[in-house]
Amino acid sequence: MNRSISGAGGGRKARPAAHELARYEALFAARTRGMKSSAMREMMALTERPDVISLAGGLPDTTTFAPELYAKLMSQVAAEQTARALQYGPTEGMAVTVQCIVEVMAAEGTLVDPGEVIVTTGGQQVIDLVCKTLIDPGDVIVAEAPTYPGAVPTFSAYQAEVEQIEMDSDGMPIDELERTLDRLQAEGRRPKFIYTIPNFQNPGGVTMSLARRRRLVEVAHERELLILEDNPYGLLRYEGEPLPTLYSLDAEAGGAADLVIYLGTFSKILSPGLRLGWAVAPRPVLEKLNLGKQGADLCSSPVTQLFVAEYFKQHEGHGEPHWLGYLEQLKELYRRRRDVMLAALDEHFGEQARWTKPQGGLFVWATLDERIDTTDLLAQAREQEGVAFVPGRAAYMDGHRGSSSMRLNFAGVPDDDIREGIRRIGKVVREQVSLYGTLTGSSSAAKPPAESAPEPAAEQAPSLADVVALPRREQEGPARQRKDR
């Protein structure tokens, strides 16, 4: 076989040339034609480059985890459970790990039956397993717009048709969702599930209001629709009152959660390197997820599951679980870094952009002058200034919308790098705006459309204090409006 694609000196392989791909074209499954490269792939590679400030990846700060604690926990696993750690485990996960998951969800006010939990290899695997279980080619998924960039290639790989509902400052507008569901019903197309990230949405940074959460669960019950609730960030709240999970509202509405599949992960509250997530689902769905996982990896790593179990045994001197104290440490750090990024955006982007002010999570969503394409901007920012972000197109299935937006991560980057990274992006933006001004004879950037401009701070309702950018919808039917608010 031709080995010419190997890099010199055994380095990273280059992409195969077109003539090489043609040799295998007839062998590829039809689904591969719809597969998309994840926006995360190259972004993660950038974290290995010390010359690049990456505001792109959804990275927490793992330098906050004490090395001596890591060594202690791994030593305990080695000393007490080596044989168990190195053996296969149950597909649904080890009981000790499931108990940790039950504890985490209880901390967010959500009670779950351990028998309805499956441990997965990261939260990303939950999305894949749900699609594997529910989606045939051409089936419909309803999602927010923008949506998690990591879900886009998964939806594409399973050849789903995705209807994206544009968000406003309170998340997905349920009146618009109902109109979309009515249209799909008239077309004879029934969605397999609704995908939502209700808390500090990735990438939008907004949070679904309580009224909309309740109405979304009502709609699911009225229409017998499943909801996939992706909640990696719910415990990373920096201000404001916590809101109930959709899973808990589903249980409250029906006596048991039978229409919400809950996705959680240890990646954001402990470490993404553990590659441990989980799903809580109605038992008939859970059984299919289990079968799908058996065909994928048999089980998630017992080594990391036992590490998590040992970690959750740790307590502070006054009896508080150590993980809760660590979570508070992360929240304080990320709150400060969020504020550093917002101040830097105000200084270096100014009137040339608008952006969200999240109450928690890891991300800010910024929208620039509509003439600027952030995919092109990323190439220039990386080449000229050594800084990276996720371009907005990656959060839309059509690859066109979001062209002037970007996702910025503040959690995994030191304060000085946040300031410098935003300064560098702002520099490239100003150069672009200046170039457009020269070409068109305009001396300044075009203002955002009036309906997209943020409300003056003094006129904002208190419930919207966490939002700068995504405007409230202006026209909704009276009946829908009462339910939705």
KEPA-797310 format. One record per residue (C-alpha): x, y, z. Coordinates in nm, 2 decimals. Layout:
N
<palum east="X" north="Y" up="Z"/>
...
***
This chain:
485
<palum east="0.00" north="0.00" up="0.00"/>
<palum east="0.11" north="0.35" up="-0.07"/>
<palum east="0.26" north="0.50" up="0.25"/>
<palum east="0.33" north="0.84" up="0.10"/>
<palum east="0.08" north="1.01" up="0.34"/>
<palum east="0.31" north="0.95" up="0.64"/>
<palum east="0.48" north="1.26" up="0.75"/>
<palum east="0.86" north="1.28" up="0.73"/>
<palum east="1.04" north="1.15" up="1.04"/>
<palum east="0.73" north="0.96" up="1.16"/>
<palum east="0.54" north="1.28" up="1.23"/>
<palum east="0.16" north="1.34" up="1.20"/>
<palum east="0.01" north="1.20" up="0.89"/>
<palum east="-0.10" north="1.44" up="0.62"/>
<palum east="-0.44" north="1.43" up="0.47"/>
<palum east="-0.46" north="1.18" up="0.18"/>
<palum east="-0.46" north="1.32" up="-0.17"/>
<palum east="-0.77" north="1.31" up="-0.39"/>
<palum east="-0.64" north="1.03" up="-0.61"/>
<palum east="-0.57" north="0.82" up="-0.30"/>
<palum east="-0.92" north="0.87" up="-0.16"/>
<palum east="-1.07" north="0.76" up="-0.50"/>
<palum east="-0.92" north="0.41" up="-0.45"/>
<palum east="-1.16" north="0.36" up="-0.15"/>
<palum east="-1.46" north="0.56" up="-0.26"/>
<palum east="-1.67" north="0.26" up="-0.36"/>
<palum east="-1.61" north="0.10" up="-0.02"/>
<palum east="-1.73" north="0.39" up="0.20"/>
<palum east="-2.07" north="0.37" up="0.36"/>
<palum east="-2.33" north="0.62" up="0.22"/>
<palum east="-2.34" north="0.79" up="0.56"/>
<palum east="-1.98" north="0.90" up="0.53"/>
<palum east="-2.08" north="1.15" up="0.26"/>
<palum east="-2.27" north="1.35" up="0.52"/>
<palum east="-2.00" north="1.33" up="0.79"/>
<palum east="-1.84" north="1.66" up="0.89"/>
<palum east="-1.52" north="1.73" up="1.06"/>
<palum east="-1.57" north="1.85" up="1.41"/>
<palum east="-1.48" north="2.21" up="1.48"/>
<palum east="-1.32" north="2.08" up="1.80"/>
<palum east="-1.06" north="1.86" up="1.62"/>
<palum east="-0.82" north="2.13" up="1.50"/>
<palum east="-0.90" north="2.35" up="1.80"/>
<palum east="-0.78" north="2.08" up="2.04"/>
<palum east="-0.46" north="2.04" up="1.84"/>
<palum east="-0.39" north="2.41" up="1.91"/>
<palum east="-0.37" north="2.35" up="2.28"/>
<palum east="-0.04" north="2.17" up="2.21"/>
<palum east="0.11" north="2.48" up="2.05"/>
<palum east="0.26" north="2.72" up="2.31"/>
<palum east="0.28" north="3.00" up="2.05"/>
<palum east="-0.10" north="3.01" up="2.02"/>
<palum east="-0.35" north="3.16" up="2.26"/>
<palum east="-0.65" north="2.94" up="2.22"/>
<palum east="-0.99" north="3.08" up="2.33"/>
<palum east="-1.15" north="2.80" up="2.12"/>
<palum east="-1.17" north="2.47" up="2.30"/>
<palum east="-1.43" north="2.40" up="2.57"/>
<palum east="-1.15" north="2.36" up="2.82"/>
<palum east="-1.19" north="2.38" up="3.20"/>
<palum east="-0.87" north="2.46" up="3.40"/>
<palum east="-0.72" north="2.13" up="3.51"/>
<palum east="-0.42" north="2.30" up="3.66"/>
<palum east="-0.64" north="2.36" up="3.96"/>
<palum east="-0.64" north="1.99" up="4.06"/>
<palum east="-0.37" north="1.93" up="4.31"/>
<palum east="-0.10" north="1.69" up="4.18"/>
<palum east="-0.05" north="1.54" up="4.52"/>
<palum east="-0.42" north="1.46" up="4.54"/>
<palum east="-0.41" north="1.30" up="4.20"/>
<palum east="-0.11" north="1.09" up="4.31"/>
<palum east="-0.28" north="0.99" up="4.63"/>
<palum east="-0.60" north="0.88" up="4.46"/>
<palum east="-0.42" north="0.68" up="4.19"/>
<palum east="-0.20" north="0.52" up="4.46"/>
<palum east="-0.51" north="0.41" up="4.65"/>
<palum east="-0.66" north="0.26" up="4.34"/>
<palum east="-0.33" north="0.08" up="4.27"/>
<palum east="-0.29" north="-0.04" up="4.63"/>
<palum east="-0.65" north="-0.16" up="4.69"/>
<palum east="-0.81" north="-0.24" up="4.35"/>
<palum east="-0.54" north="-0.30" up="4.08"/>
<palum east="-0.70" north="-0.62" up="3.95"/>
<palum east="-1.05" north="-0.46" up="3.94"/>
<palum east="-0.92" north="-0.14" up="3.77"/>
<palum east="-0.74" north="-0.34" up="3.50"/>
<palum east="-1.04" north="-0.57" up="3.43"/>
<palum east="-1.35" north="-0.52" up="3.21"/>
<palum east="-1.64" north="-0.35" up="3.39"/>
<palum east="-2.02" north="-0.36" up="3.34"/>
<palum east="-2.14" north="-0.17" up="3.04"/>
<palum east="-2.38" north="0.04" up="3.25"/>
<palum east="-2.10" north="0.14" up="3.48"/>
<palum east="-1.97" north="0.04" up="3.82"/>
<palum east="-2.21" north="0.08" up="4.11"/>
<palum east="-1.96" north="0.30" up="4.31"/>
<palum east="-1.94" north="0.54" up="4.01"/>
<palum east="-2.32" north="0.55" up="3.97"/>
<palum east="-2.35" north="0.65" up="4.33"/>
<palum east="-2.12" north="0.95" up="4.27"/>
<palum east="-2.34" north="1.05" up="3.98"/>
<palum east="-2.65" north="1.03" up="4.20"/>
<palum east="-2.47" north="1.26" up="4.45"/>
<palum east="-2.38" north="1.51" up="4.18"/>
<palum east="-2.74" north="1.53" up="4.05"/>
<palum east="-2.88" north="1.56" up="4.40"/>
<palum east="-2.65" north="1.87" up="4.44"/>
<palum east="-2.85" north="2.02" up="4.16"/>
<palum east="-3.18" north="1.93" up="4.31"/>
<palum east="-3.24" north="1.63" up="4.08"/>
<palum east="-3.32" north="1.29" up="4.23"/>
<palum east="-3.26" north="0.99" up="4.01"/>
<palum east="-3.29" north="0.61" up="4.03"/>
<palum east="-2.95" north="0.45" up="4.01"/>
<palum east="-3.10" north="0.18" up="3.80"/>
<palum east="-3.18" north="0.44" up="3.53"/>
<palum east="-2.81" north="0.56" up="3.49"/>
<palum east="-2.56" north="0.45" up="3.24"/>
<palum east="-2.19" north="0.56" up="3.26"/>
<palum east="-2.04" north="0.66" up="2.93"/>
<palum east="-1.71" north="0.76" up="2.78"/>
<palum east="-1.76" north="1.13" up="2.82"/>
<palum east="-2.08" north="1.33" up="2.75"/>
<palum east="-2.01" north="1.32" up="2.38"/>
<palum east="-2.08" north="0.94" up="2.38"/>
<palum east="-2.43" north="1.01" up="2.51"/>
<palum east="-2.51" north="1.22" up="2.20"/>
<palum east="-2.38" north="0.95" up="1.98"/>
<palum east="-2.56" north="0.67" up="2.16"/>
<palum east="-2.89" north="0.86" up="2.15"/>
<palum east="-2.86" north="0.91" up="1.78"/>
<palum east="-2.76" north="0.55" up="1.73"/>
<palum east="-3.06" north="0.44" up="1.92"/>
<palum east="-3.32" north="0.68" up="1.78"/>
<palum east="-3.21" north="0.81" up="1.44"/>
<palum east="-3.27" north="0.66" up="1.10"/>
<palum east="-3.15" north="0.85" up="0.79"/>
<palum east="-3.38" north="1.14" up="0.73"/>
<palum east="-3.53" north="1.15" up="1.08"/>
<palum east="-3.58" north="1.49" up="1.24"/>
<palum east="-3.40" north="1.64" up="1.54"/>
<palum east="-3.50" north="1.98" up="1.68"/>
<palum east="-3.21" north="2.18" up="1.83"/>
<palum east="-3.13" north="2.53" up="1.93"/>
<palum east="-2.96" north="2.78" up="1.70"/>
<palum east="-2.67" north="2.81" up="1.76"/>
<palum east="-2.61" north="2.46" up="1.90"/>
<palum east="-2.31" north="2.27" up="2.05"/>
<palum east="-2.05" north="2.24" up="1.77"/>
<palum east="-1.96" north="1.89" up="1.89"/>
<palum east="-2.32" north="1.77" up="1.82"/>
<palum east="-2.32" north="1.89" up="1.46"/>
<palum east="-2.09" north="1.62" up="1.32"/>
<palum east="-2.27" north="1.35" up="1.52"/>
<palum east="-2.61" north="1.46" up="1.39"/>
<palum east="-2.46" north="1.46" up="1.04"/>
<palum east="-2.30" north="1.12" up="1.08"/>
<palum east="-2.64" north="0.97" up="1.15"/>
<palum east="-2.79" north="1.16" up="0.85"/>
<palum east="-3.05" north="1.34" up="1.06"/>
<palum east="-3.24" north="1.64" up="0.93"/>
<palum east="-3.20" north="1.91" up="1.20"/>
<palum east="-3.44" north="2.20" up="1.25"/>
<palum east="-3.27" north="2.47" up="1.45"/>
<palum east="-3.47" north="2.72" up="1.65"/>
<palum east="-3.30" north="3.06" up="1.69"/>
<palum east="-3.26" north="3.15" up="2.06"/>
<palum east="-3.32" north="3.48" up="2.23"/>
<palum east="-3.21" north="3.60" up="2.57"/>
<palum east="-3.42" north="3.34" up="2.75"/>
<palum east="-3.31" north="3.04" up="2.54"/>
<palum east="-3.53" north="2.86" up="2.29"/>
<palum east="-3.86" north="3.04" up="2.23"/>
<palum east="-4.12" north="2.77" up="2.29"/>
<palum east="-4.38" north="2.95" up="2.07"/>
<palum east="-4.14" north="2.92" up="1.78"/>
<palum east="-4.08" north="2.56" up="1.87"/>
<palum east="-4.45" north="2.49" up="1.86"/>
<palum east="-4.49" north="2.65" up="1.52"/>
<palum east="-4.20" north="2.44" up="1.39"/>
<palum east="-4.36" north="2.12" up="1.54"/>
<palum east="-4.70" north="2.22" up="1.37"/>
<palum east="-4.52" north="2.26" up="1.04"/>
<palum east="-4.34" north="1.93" up="1.07"/>
<palum east="-4.66" north="1.75" up="1.16"/>
<palum east="-4.83" north="1.90" up="0.86"/>
<palum east="-4.55" north="1.76" up="0.65"/>
<palum east="-4.58" north="1.42" up="0.81"/>
<palum east="-4.24" north="1.45" up="0.98"/>
<palum east="-4.23" north="1.37" up="1.36"/>
<palum east="-3.91" north="1.47" up="1.54"/>
<palum east="-3.73" north="1.19" up="1.73"/>
<palum east="-3.61" north="1.42" up="2.00"/>
<palum east="-3.55" north="1.79" up="2.10"/>
<palum east="-3.19" north="1.86" up="2.19"/>
<palum east="-3.13" north="2.15" up="2.43"/>
<palum east="-2.86" north="2.28" up="2.66"/>
<palum east="-3.07" north="2.48" up="2.90"/>
<palum east="-2.80" north="2.61" up="3.13"/>
<palum east="-2.53" north="2.86" up="3.01"/>
<palum east="-2.58" north="2.72" up="2.66"/>
<palum east="-2.28" north="2.61" up="2.45"/>
<palum east="-2.21" north="2.82" up="2.25"/>
<palum east="-2.47" north="3.09" up="2.31"/>
<palum east="-2.41" north="3.15" up="2.69"/>
<palum east="-2.78" north="3.21" up="2.76"/>
<palum east="-3.00" north="3.02" up="3.00"/>
<palum east="-3.35" north="2.89" up="2.94"/>
<palum east="-3.60" north="3.07" up="3.16"/>
<palum east="-3.81" north="2.88" up="3.42"/>
<palum east="-4.13" north="2.95" up="3.23"/>
<palum east="-3.99" north="2.81" up="2.91"/>
<palum east="-3.86" north="2.50" up="3.09"/>
<palum east="-4.20" north="2.43" up="3.22"/>
<palum east="-4.37" north="2.49" up="2.89"/>
<palum east="-4.11" north="2.28" up="2.70"/>
<palum east="-4.19" north="1.98" up="2.93"/>
<palum east="-4.56" north="2.04" up="2.88"/>
<palum east="-4.51" north="2.04" up="2.50"/>
<palum east="-4.32" north="1.72" up="2.53"/>
<palum east="-4.60" north="1.56" up="2.72"/>
<palum east="-4.87" north="1.70" up="2.49"/>
<palum east="-4.70" north="1.57" up="2.18"/>
<palum east="-4.52" north="1.26" up="2.32"/>
<palum east="-4.17" north="1.39" up="2.23"/>
<palum east="-3.84" north="1.30" up="2.38"/>
<palum east="-3.60" north="1.57" up="2.51"/>
<palum east="-3.23" north="1.53" up="2.53"/>
<palum east="-3.12" north="1.76" up="2.81"/>
<palum east="-2.74" north="1.83" up="2.78"/>
<palum east="-2.63" north="1.98" up="3.11"/>
<palum east="-2.25" north="1.98" up="3.15"/>
<palum east="-2.25" north="2.33" up="3.31"/>
<palum east="-2.55" north="2.34" up="3.55"/>
<palum east="-2.33" north="2.34" up="3.86"/>
<palum east="-2.10" north="2.61" up="3.73"/>
<palum east="-2.33" north="2.90" up="3.81"/>
<palum east="-2.16" north="3.23" up="3.91"/>
<palum east="-2.46" north="3.44" up="3.99"/>
<palum east="-2.84" north="3.42" up="4.00"/>
<palum east="-3.07" north="3.16" up="4.14"/>
<palum east="-3.04" north="2.79" up="4.02"/>
<palum east="-3.32" north="2.66" up="3.80"/>
<palum east="-3.46" north="2.31" up="3.80"/>
<palum east="-3.34" north="2.06" up="3.54"/>
<palum east="-3.59" north="1.95" up="3.27"/>
<palum east="-3.55" north="1.60" up="3.41"/>
<palum east="-3.68" north="1.71" up="3.75"/>
<palum east="-3.97" north="1.90" up="3.59"/>
<palum east="-4.05" north="1.60" up="3.38"/>
<palum east="-4.07" north="1.38" up="3.70"/>
<palum east="-4.28" north="1.65" up="3.87"/>
<palum east="-4.52" north="1.66" up="3.57"/>
<palum east="-4.57" north="1.29" up="3.53"/>
<palum east="-4.47" north="1.13" up="3.86"/>
<palum east="-4.16" north="0.99" up="3.69"/>
<palum east="-3.92" north="1.13" up="3.43"/>
<palum east="-4.04" north="0.94" up="3.12"/>
<palum east="-3.97" north="1.18" up="2.83"/>
<palum east="-3.63" north="1.35" up="2.93"/>
<palum east="-3.30" north="1.18" up="2.86"/>
<palum east="-3.05" north="1.36" up="3.08"/>
<palum east="-2.68" north="1.40" up="2.98"/>
<palum east="-2.42" north="1.48" up="3.25"/>
<palum east="-2.04" north="1.47" up="3.26"/>
<palum east="-1.75" north="1.49" up="3.50"/>
<palum east="-1.55" north="1.68" up="3.24"/>
<palum east="-1.64" north="2.03" up="3.36"/>
<palum east="-1.66" north="1.97" up="3.74"/>
<palum east="-1.36" north="1.74" up="3.77"/>
<palum east="-1.16" north="1.66" up="3.46"/>
<palum east="-1.23" north="1.60" up="3.09"/>
<palum east="-0.93" north="1.36" up="3.07"/>
<palum east="-1.13" north="1.11" up="3.28"/>
<palum east="-1.36" north="1.07" up="2.98"/>
<palum east="-1.66" north="0.99" up="3.20"/>
<palum east="-2.01" north="1.11" up="3.14"/>
<palum east="-2.35" north="0.96" up="3.20"/>
<palum east="-2.71" north="0.94" up="3.08"/>
<palum east="-3.03" north="0.90" up="3.29"/>
<palum east="-3.31" north="0.77" up="3.07"/>
<palum east="-3.64" north="0.59" up="3.08"/>
<palum east="-3.57" north="0.22" up="3.11"/>
<palum east="-3.68" north="0.11" up="2.76"/>
<palum east="-3.44" north="0.38" up="2.62"/>
<palum east="-3.17" north="0.29" up="2.86"/>
<palum east="-3.17" north="-0.07" up="2.75"/>
<palum east="-3.11" north="0.04" up="2.39"/>
<palum east="-2.84" north="0.28" up="2.50"/>
<palum east="-2.67" north="-0.01" up="2.68"/>
<palum east="-2.68" north="-0.23" up="2.37"/>
<palum east="-2.54" north="0.05" up="2.16"/>
<palum east="-2.26" north="0.10" up="2.41"/>
<palum east="-2.17" north="-0.27" up="2.41"/>
<palum east="-2.11" north="-0.24" up="2.03"/>
<palum east="-1.90" north="0.07" up="2.08"/>
<palum east="-1.66" north="0.01" up="2.37"/>
<palum east="-1.80" north="-0.26" up="2.59"/>
<palum east="-1.75" north="-0.04" up="2.90"/>
<palum east="-1.60" north="0.29" up="3.01"/>
<palum east="-1.26" north="0.28" up="3.18"/>
<palum east="-1.27" north="0.10" up="3.52"/>
<palum east="-0.95" north="0.28" up="3.60"/>
<palum east="-1.11" north="0.63" up="3.58"/>
<palum east="-1.44" north="0.51" up="3.73"/>
<palum east="-1.25" north="0.39" up="4.04"/>
<palum east="-1.05" north="0.71" up="4.05"/>
<palum east="-1.38" north="0.91" up="4.06"/>
<palum east="-1.51" north="0.68" up="4.34"/>
<palum east="-1.20" north="0.74" up="4.55"/>
<palum east="-1.22" north="1.11" up="4.48"/>
<palum east="-1.58" north="1.13" up="4.61"/>
<palum east="-1.48" north="0.97" up="4.93"/>
<palum east="-1.26" north="1.27" up="5.02"/>
<palum east="-1.39" north="1.51" up="5.28"/>
<palum east="-1.26" north="1.84" up="5.42"/>
<palum east="-1.18" north="1.88" up="5.78"/>
<palum east="-1.53" north="2.00" up="5.87"/>
<palum east="-1.70" north="1.71" up="5.69"/>
<palum east="-1.79" north="1.87" up="5.36"/>
<palum east="-1.73" north="1.66" up="5.06"/>
<palum east="-1.40" north="1.77" up="4.89"/>
<palum east="-1.56" north="1.78" up="4.55"/>
<palum east="-1.80" north="2.05" up="4.65"/>
<palum east="-1.52" north="2.26" up="4.79"/>
<palum east="-1.33" north="2.21" up="4.46"/>
<palum east="-1.64" north="2.31" up="4.27"/>
<palum east="-1.66" north="2.64" up="4.46"/>
<palum east="-1.29" north="2.70" up="4.38"/>
<palum east="-1.36" north="2.65" up="4.01"/>
<palum east="-1.66" north="2.88" up="4.02"/>
<palum east="-1.47" north="3.16" up="4.18"/>
<palum east="-1.19" north="3.13" up="3.93"/>
<palum east="-1.42" north="3.11" up="3.63"/>
<palum east="-1.63" north="3.40" up="3.75"/>
<palum east="-1.32" north="3.62" up="3.76"/>
<palum east="-1.21" north="3.51" up="3.42"/>
<palum east="-1.55" north="3.57" up="3.27"/>
<palum east="-1.54" north="3.93" up="3.40"/>
<palum east="-1.18" north="3.97" up="3.26"/>
<palum east="-1.31" north="3.86" up="2.92"/>
<palum east="-1.61" north="4.09" up="2.93"/>
<palum east="-1.39" north="4.38" up="3.02"/>
<palum east="-1.15" north="4.30" up="2.74"/>
<palum east="-1.43" north="4.27" up="2.49"/>
<palum east="-1.56" north="4.61" up="2.59"/>
<palum east="-1.22" north="4.76" up="2.55"/>
<palum east="-1.11" north="4.60" up="2.22"/>
<palum east="-1.44" north="4.52" up="2.04"/>
<palum east="-1.65" north="4.81" up="2.15"/>
<palum east="-1.93" north="4.91" up="1.92"/>
<palum east="-1.81" north="4.68" up="1.65"/>
<palum east="-1.96" north="4.38" up="1.82"/>
<palum east="-2.22" north="4.26" up="2.07"/>
<palum east="-2.19" north="3.96" up="2.31"/>
<palum east="-2.35" north="3.76" up="2.58"/>
<palum east="-2.28" north="3.79" up="2.95"/>
<palum east="-2.34" north="3.44" up="3.08"/>
<palum east="-2.44" north="3.37" up="3.44"/>
<palum east="-2.22" north="3.06" up="3.44"/>
<palum east="-2.06" north="2.80" up="3.21"/>
<palum east="-1.75" north="2.85" up="3.00"/>
<palum east="-1.84" north="3.06" up="2.69"/>
<palum east="-1.92" north="3.40" up="2.56"/>
<palum east="-2.09" north="3.43" up="2.21"/>
<palum east="-1.98" north="3.74" up="2.02"/>
<palum east="-2.13" north="3.87" up="1.70"/>
<palum east="-1.93" north="4.11" up="1.48"/>
<palum east="-2.01" north="4.34" up="1.19"/>
<palum east="-2.22" north="4.13" up="0.95"/>
<palum east="-1.96" north="4.19" up="0.67"/>
<palum east="-1.70" north="4.00" up="0.87"/>
<palum east="-1.69" north="3.62" up="0.82"/>
<palum east="-1.54" north="3.47" up="1.13"/>
<palum east="-1.42" north="3.15" up="0.95"/>
<palum east="-1.19" north="3.38" up="0.74"/>
<palum east="-1.12" north="3.59" up="1.05"/>
<palum east="-1.00" north="3.27" up="1.23"/>
<palum east="-0.75" north="3.19" up="0.96"/>
<palum east="-0.61" north="3.55" up="0.97"/>
<palum east="-0.61" north="3.56" up="1.35"/>
<palum east="-0.41" north="3.23" up="1.38"/>
<palum east="-0.17" north="3.32" up="1.10"/>
<palum east="-0.10" north="3.68" up="1.19"/>
<palum east="-0.17" north="3.70" up="1.56"/>
<palum east="-0.14" north="3.34" up="1.70"/>
<palum east="-0.49" north="3.34" up="1.86"/>
<palum east="-0.79" north="3.11" up="1.80"/>
<palum east="-1.16" north="3.09" up="1.86"/>
<palum east="-1.45" north="2.88" up="1.73"/>
<palum east="-1.62" north="3.04" up="1.43"/>
<palum east="-2.00" north="3.07" up="1.44"/>
<palum east="-2.07" north="2.85" up="1.14"/>
<palum east="-1.96" north="2.55" up="1.33"/>
<palum east="-2.27" north="2.58" up="1.55"/>
<palum east="-2.52" north="2.56" up="1.26"/>
<palum east="-2.61" north="2.25" up="1.06"/>
<palum east="-2.63" north="2.44" up="0.73"/>
<palum east="-2.28" north="2.58" up="0.76"/>
<palum east="-2.39" north="2.93" up="0.66"/>
<palum east="-2.57" north="3.09" up="0.95"/>
<palum east="-2.35" north="3.23" up="1.23"/>
<palum east="-2.09" north="3.36" up="0.98"/>
<palum east="-2.03" north="3.68" up="1.17"/>
<palum east="-2.03" north="3.52" up="1.52"/>
<palum east="-1.77" north="3.34" up="1.73"/>
<palum east="-1.75" north="3.13" up="2.05"/>
<palum east="-1.49" north="3.24" up="2.31"/>
<palum east="-1.38" north="3.02" up="2.60"/>
<palum east="-1.27" north="3.20" up="2.92"/>
<palum east="-1.24" north="2.92" up="3.17"/>
<palum east="-0.93" north="2.74" up="3.06"/>
<palum east="-0.71" north="3.05" up="2.99"/>
<palum east="-0.52" north="3.26" up="3.24"/>
<palum east="-0.63" north="3.62" up="3.29"/>
<palum east="-0.34" north="3.78" up="3.10"/>
<palum east="-0.39" north="3.54" up="2.80"/>
<palum east="-0.76" north="3.63" up="2.79"/>
<palum east="-0.67" north="4.00" up="2.77"/>
<palum east="-0.40" north="3.95" up="2.51"/>
<palum east="-0.61" north="3.71" up="2.31"/>
<palum east="-0.91" north="3.95" up="2.29"/>
<palum east="-0.67" north="4.23" up="2.21"/>
<palum east="-0.52" north="4.03" up="1.92"/>
<palum east="-0.87" north="3.93" up="1.78"/>
<palum east="-0.98" north="4.30" up="1.81"/>
<palum east="-0.68" north="4.41" up="1.62"/>
<palum east="-0.76" north="4.18" up="1.33"/>
<palum east="-1.13" north="4.28" up="1.34"/>
<palum east="-1.03" north="4.65" up="1.32"/>
<palum east="-0.81" north="4.58" up="1.02"/>
<palum east="-1.09" north="4.40" up="0.85"/>
<palum east="-1.34" north="4.68" up="0.92"/>
<palum east="-1.08" north="4.93" up="0.79"/>
<palum east="-1.03" north="4.73" up="0.47"/>
<palum east="-1.41" north="4.72" up="0.41"/>
<palum east="-1.42" north="5.09" up="0.47"/>
<palum east="-1.15" north="5.15" up="0.22"/>
<palum east="-1.33" north="4.93" up="-0.04"/>
<palum east="-1.67" north="5.08" up="0.01"/>
<palum east="-1.58" north="5.43" up="0.10"/>
<palum east="-1.73" north="5.39" up="0.45"/>
<palum east="-1.52" north="5.51" up="0.74"/>
<palum east="-1.67" north="5.29" up="1.01"/>
<palum east="-1.83" north="4.95" up="1.06"/>
<palum east="-2.20" north="4.91" up="0.99"/>
<palum east="-2.41" north="4.92" up="1.31"/>
<palum east="-2.59" north="4.60" up="1.40"/>
<palum east="-2.96" north="4.59" up="1.28"/>
<palum east="-3.19" north="4.78" up="1.52"/>
<palum east="-3.38" north="4.46" up="1.62"/>
<palum east="-3.05" north="4.29" up="1.71"/>
<palum east="-2.90" north="4.57" up="1.92"/>
<palum east="-2.88" north="4.51" up="2.30"/>
<palum east="-3.12" north="4.70" up="2.52"/>
<palum east="-2.98" north="4.98" up="2.72"/>
<palum east="-2.87" north="4.84" up="3.06"/>
<palum east="-3.11" north="5.08" up="3.25"/>
<palum east="-3.41" north="4.95" up="3.06"/>
<palum east="-3.34" north="4.58" up="3.09"/>
<palum east="-3.56" north="4.37" up="3.31"/>
<palum east="-3.38" north="4.21" up="3.61"/>
<palum east="-3.42" north="3.86" up="3.46"/>
<palum east="-3.22" north="3.97" up="3.15"/>
<palum east="-2.93" north="4.11" up="3.34"/>
<palum east="-2.71" north="3.82" up="3.23"/>
<palum east="-2.75" north="3.90" up="2.86"/>
<palum east="-2.60" north="4.16" up="2.64"/>
<palum east="-2.65" north="4.03" up="2.30"/>
<palum east="-2.94" north="3.80" up="2.22"/>
<palum east="-3.25" north="4.02" up="2.19"/>
<palum east="-3.60" north="3.93" up="2.31"/>
<palum east="-3.84" north="3.83" up="2.03"/>
<palum east="-4.08" north="4.12" up="1.96"/>
<palum east="-4.39" north="3.94" up="1.81"/>
<palum east="-4.55" north="3.64" up="1.96"/>
<palum east="-4.91" north="3.52" up="1.96"/>
<palum east="-5.10" north="3.63" up="2.28"/>
<palum east="-5.18" north="3.28" up="2.39"/>
<palum east="-4.83" north="3.15" up="2.33"/>
<palum east="-4.69" north="3.46" up="2.50"/>
<palum east="-4.87" north="3.40" up="2.82"/>
<palum east="-4.75" north="3.04" up="2.84"/>
<palum east="-4.40" north="3.12" up="2.73"/>
<palum east="-4.32" north="3.39" up="2.98"/>
***
